[in-house]
Amino acid sequence: MFFDIISKIRFGFSLIALWFRLLKSSYVFKTKGEKESYALTKVYAKRHTDDLIRITKMNLIVEGLENIPREPVVYMGNHQSYVDIYVTMNSLDRNICLIGKKEIRKIPIISMLAKYYKVLFLDRDNPREGLKTILKAVDQIRNEKYDVLIYPEGTRSKKGEMGEFHKGSFKIVQKTQVPIIPMVVNNAYKVFEETYKVKRGVEVHLAFLEPVYLDRLAPEEAKNIDDYIKNLIQKKLNELNGL
């Protein structure tokens, strides 16, 4: 109980520090432009994610970074908790465009971070707006050479099992033909969202699997790319959990 309370207080101070830093991102955005603001915000986001790992005494194990090619990619992973995003952004030193659900706009400070960190908001209830978001992500890949990060489940499972992968998430890859990096996170939900109390020293695994190229798959595999990627992630999850 004591660790939970202290951790939440410390994390709150980290958020406040992030807010003050993002004021500078805002200034840079207005005076120097989007790219300069993004570069600065990346530094601030790294500090904030470092704080989370340190505060919770998380044992973060990252593997497979060597699997990521230099060209732009689309990361597609299972989504257990908000911690997924923290450990992913902490582990990657690349220019990334994130796709998140529109509800993020309502979260204080994090919504401000999203503004300067190239987060695109996906409205799954509005197909027309959803397509606009997909096309913006395609533009980020083609013209800006950014990676894209998306969670095909569309929401957090808050447990070890995966939900259904939405086929619409794969339109970005189908339109750009960039490789998919299947991304596996294990035990992230145990840090907080399992009980809504901060758990000390959780061993969280983050694995980046080998790239998947649509044009190298069999026709049936490419047609059912959502199931293909989900099965790769599930296989790695089973391995990490000794199943």
N, C-alpha and C positions, 0 to 999 in steps of 0.2 A: 504493500500500500504506500509506504513512504517513498520507495523508488518511483512508483507511478506518479505521485504528486510532484516530486522534485523534477522528474523528467518532463512533465507537461509544462511546468513553470519555465524550465530552461529552454524548451522548444518555443514557448511563447516569446521569450526574449530574443531568440534567433529570428523569429518572424518580424519582430519590431525592428531589429537591426537590418533585416532584408528590406523592409519598407523604406527606411532612411536611405539605403543604398540605391533603391530603385528611383528615388527622387533625382539622383544624379543620372540614371538611365534616361529618365524623362527629359532632363535638360539636354543631354547629348543627342537624344532623338530629335529635339527641336532645332538644335544648333548645327549638328554634324550629319544627321541622317540615320536611317534605319540600320545600315550595316554596322556602323560604329556603336550604336546603342545595343545591338544584338551581341556584339563581341564583349562589351562591358557587362551586360546582363549574364552572359555565360559564366563569367568570373564570379559574380555574386551568387548565382545559382549553385555553383560548385561549393562555395563556402557554406551555404545553407544546407546542402545535402551532406556535406562533411559533418555539420553540427548534428544532424539526425543520427548518423551512424555512431558518432562519438557519444551522444547523450544516451542512446539506448544500449550502448556497449555491444552493438551488433557485430557478429562475426560474418562479414561479407566475403564470400568466395566467388570470384569471377573467372570464368574460363571461356576460351574460344574467341578472344579478341582478334587472334591471327586469322580467323575465318572471314573477316570483313574486308572485302576488296576496296581498292582506292576509289573506284567509281561510286556514284550515288547508289544507295540501296534503300529498300523499304524494310524496316524492322517490324515483324509481326509476332506478338507474344501473348501468352496467357496473362490474365489480369486478376490477381488475387487481392490487391489492396492499393491504397495510395502510395505505399512504400515502394511498389514496383517502379514508379516513375522516378522516385528519389534515387534508388540504387542504379537505375539505368543511366540517368543523366550524370550521376557521379562517376560512372565507369567509362563513359564515352567522351572522347575529346574530338568531336566532329561537329560540323554545322548541321543542326537537325531542326526540322519542322515537325512539331507535334500535332496530332489530331486528337482533340478531346471533346467530351460532351459539353453541350452549351451551358449546363448547370455550373460549370467552373466559374463562369462570369459572376456568380453570386457570392463567391468565396472571397472575403476581404484579403488583401495583400497578394494572395495567389492569383487573383484575377489581374492584378497589376503586373505581376511577374509574367503572366501569360501574354499580356499586351506587347511586351518588349522581347519575348522569347519565341516569337513566331508560332504561337499556338493557333491552329485553325479549329473552329468550333463546328461540330457536326450535329445537325438536327435530324435525327432518324425518323421523326414523325412528319417531316416535310421533304419529300423526295426531290423537289426542285431545288431547295436550299442545300440539301445534301449533295446533289450533283455539283453545285457551285463550289462547295468545299473541296470535293474531289478534284475538280479542275484547277483550283488554286494550288493544291498539293502537286499536281502534275506540272504546273508552271514552276514551282519551287525546284523540282527535280531537273527539268529541262533547261531552264534559263538561269537559275541561281546555283545549280549543282549541289543542292542541299539533300541530305537524307530525309526520309519521312518515317515517323514512328506512329504506329496505329495498333490498337488492341481490337482484333476482330470480334471479340465477345461483346464489345460495346459497353460493358459495365463490369464492376468488380464482382468476383464470385464470393469473396470473403471466406474462402475455404480452399481446400486442396483440389477439388474437382473443377474441370472446365465446363463452361457453358457452350452454347452453339456459336459457331463462327459465322458471321454475317457475310454473305457472298459479295455484297456491295463494297466491302472493305478492299477487295482484290481488284477493283476497277483501276486503281492507281497503277498497279503492276501491269495489268493488261494493256493500259494505254501507253506506258513508258517502256515496258520490257526490261526494266532494271531488275537485278536480282533481289530475291526475298532473303532476308536473314531471319530464320525462325529463332525466336528468343524465348528462353525458358526461365521463369522465376519460381523458386520453391521456398516455401515457409515464410514468405513476406507477410502473409496475413496474421501470422502468430506474433508479430512485433506489437501490434495494437488491436487490429480489428476483430480478432478472435474473441476477445473478452472486453474490449474497449478499456483495458488497462495495459500500460506499457510493460512489456516483458523484457527482462534483462538478458542480454547475451544470446539472442536467437541466432542460430546459424542459417543465414540466407544464402542460397545459391543463385547465381545469375549466369546463364550459359548462352552463348551465341553459337548456333549450329552452322554447318557449312551452307554456303549460298545455294539457293534453288533458282534455276533459270527456267522460265516457262517454256522457251523454245527447245529445251533439252529433255522435256518430259514426254512421256507417251501421251497420245491424244486423250485418252480417258483420264489420266492423271491431271493434265492441264484443265480439262473440263471440270473436274471436281477438285480444283486446287485448294478450296477451303478445307475439305476433308484430308487432303494430302498433307497440308501444313499442320493441321491439328493433330494428325497421327504422329508426325515427327516430334512434336512437342510432348505429346502424351508418352511416347516411348522414352524420351529423356526424363520426364517426370518420374516414370516408373523406375528407371535406373537410379535416380537420385534417392528415391524412397525405398530401394531394395525390393521392389516388387517384380 
